[in-house]
Amino acid sequence: MKEFSEEVAKLKCFKGISTQTALAFVTEVEDFQRSPTARSFMAYLGLVTSEHSSGGRRVQGGITKAGNRHVRSLLVESSWHFRYPFVQKSRALKERQQHQDIAIVSYANKANNRLTRKFSKMTYRNKSTKTTVVAVAREMSGFVWGMMTGNIV
């Protein structure tokens, strides 16, 4: 566990990700650098939409579900936490972010705010809850990839 402690501590700065979830991400994915972009990481997890196109016709379907099923399900479970407004940080989240670099904490806070807004907007537009949760999980995977590769702009 000590060899993964730095990566796990970074991931725990996100809302909805605790020690076990973060450790599962780190051990299942192993090398986040193998995906050159966040979009390719989302595709690796199977969180992108499928497409059936022919000629001038373009039809998009549900998510592909290709790739790592365990990490995908963990992201979906974590994204349920964004259905509640992010008005104030919980005590547990403050403790998890306490000993981290300020850039990492600000990136995680930006992600937490954006994902909460996305959940609210999609719910307001009468999207189904299942669709909303998967869309938030897809975007969350991009933030996780950014955190683990150091792309925290």
C-alpha positions in Angstrom: 0.0 0.0 0.0 2.9 2.4 0.7 4.0 2.3 -2.9 0.6 3.7 -3.9 0.0 6.1 -1.1 0.8 9.3 -3.0 -1.5 8.4 -5.9 -4.3 7.3 -3.5 -4.0 10.5 -1.5 -4.4 12.6 -4.7 -7.5 10.7 -5.8 -9.1 10.9 -2.4 -9.4 14.7 -2.9 -12.3 14.1 -5.2 -15.8 13.9 -3.7 -17.1 10.3 -3.7 -13.6 8.6 -3.8 -12.4 7.0 -0.6 -9.3 5.0 0.1 -10.6 1.7 -1.3 -12.0 3.2 -4.4 -8.8 5.2 -5.0 -6.6 2.1 -4.4 -8.7 0.1 -6.9 -8.3 2.9 -9.5 -4.5 2.9 -9.1 -4.0 -0.9 -9.1 -6.5 -1.6 -11.9 -5.3 1.1 -14.3 -1.6 0.9 -13.3 -0.2 3.3 -15.9 -2.4 6.4 -16.6 0.3 7.6 -19.0 -0.6 5.0 -21.5 -3.6 7.1 -22.5 -2.3 10.2 -24.3 -5.5 12.2 -23.7 -8.5 12.2 -21.3 -10.8 11.2 -24.2 -8.7 8.1 -24.9 -8.8 7.2 -21.2 -12.6 7.5 -21.3 -12.6 5.2 -24.3 -10.4 2.7 -22.4 -12.9 2.6 -19.6 -15.8 2.2 -22.1 -17.5 5.4 -21.1 -17.8 6.9 -24.6 -20.9 6.6 -26.8 -21.1 3.9 -29.5 -21.6 4.9 -33.1 -23.2 3.2 -36.1 -22.6 5.4 -39.1 -23.0 4.8 -42.8 -22.7 7.3 -45.6 -24.3 10.6 -44.5 -26.1 9.0 -41.6 -24.8 9.1 -38.1 -26.4 7.2 -35.2 -25.0 7.3 -31.7 -26.0 4.7 -29.1 -25.3 4.0 -25.5 -21.8 3.7 -23.9 -19.5 1.0 -25.4 -18.8 -0.8 -22.1 -15.5 -1.9 -23.6 -12.5 -1.9 -21.3 -12.2 -2.2 -17.6 -15.6 -3.0 -16.1 -14.5 -2.7 -12.4 -13.1 0.8 -12.8 -16.1 1.9 -14.8 -18.5 0.7 -12.2 -16.4 2.4 -9.4 -16.7 5.7 -11.4 -20.4 5.3 -11.8 -20.8 4.6 -8.1 -18.7 7.6 -7.2 -20.6 9.9 -9.5 -23.8 9.3 -7.4 -22.2 11.7 -4.8 -22.6 14.6 -7.1 -26.4 14.6 -7.0 -26.2 16.7 -3.9 -25.2 20.4 -4.1 -21.6 21.1 -3.3 -22.4 24.0 -0.9 -19.8 23.2 1.7 -17.1 20.6 2.0 -17.8 17.7 4.4 -15.5 17.2 7.3 -14.2 13.9 5.8 -13.4 15.6 2.5 -11.5 18.4 4.3 -9.5 15.8 6.2 -8.6 14.0 3.0 -7.5 17.2 1.3 -5.6 18.5 4.3 -2.0 17.5 3.6 -2.2 17.9 -0.2 -0.5 20.5 -2.4 -2.7 23.5 -3.0 -2.7 22.9 -6.8 -4.1 19.4 -6.3 -6.8 20.6 -3.9 -7.9 23.5 -6.2 -8.1 21.1 -9.2 -10.2 18.6 -7.2 -12.4 21.5 -6.0 -12.9 22.7 -9.6 -13.8 19.2 -10.6 -16.2 18.7 -7.7 -18.0 22.0 -8.5 -18.2 21.3 -12.3 -19.5 17.7 -11.8 -22.1 18.9 -9.3 -23.3 21.6 -11.8 -23.4 19.0 -14.6 -25.5 16.7 -12.5 -27.9 19.5 -11.7 -28.2 20.8 -15.3 -28.8 17.4 -16.7 -31.5 16.7 -14.0 -33.1 20.0 -14.8 -33.3 19.1 -18.5 -35.2 16.0 -17.5 -32.5 13.6 -18.5 -32.9 10.2 -16.9 -31.0 9.6 -13.7 -29.1 6.7 -15.2 -28.0 8.8 -18.2 -26.9 11.6 -15.9 -24.9 9.4 -13.6 -23.0 7.8 -16.5 -22.3 11.3 -18.1 -20.9 12.5 -14.8 -18.8 9.4 -14.5 -17.4 10.0 -18.0 -16.4 13.5 -17.1 -15.1 12.4 -13.7 -12.8 9.9 -15.5 -11.3 12.8 -17.4 -10.6 14.6 -14.1 -9.1 11.5 -12.6 -6.8 11.1 -15.7 -5.7 14.7 -15.4 -4.9 14.3 -11.7 -2.9 11.1 -12.2 -0.9 12.4 -15.2 -0.2 15.8 -13.8 -2.4 17.7 -16.2 -4.0 19.9 -13.6 -4.3 23.2 -15.4 
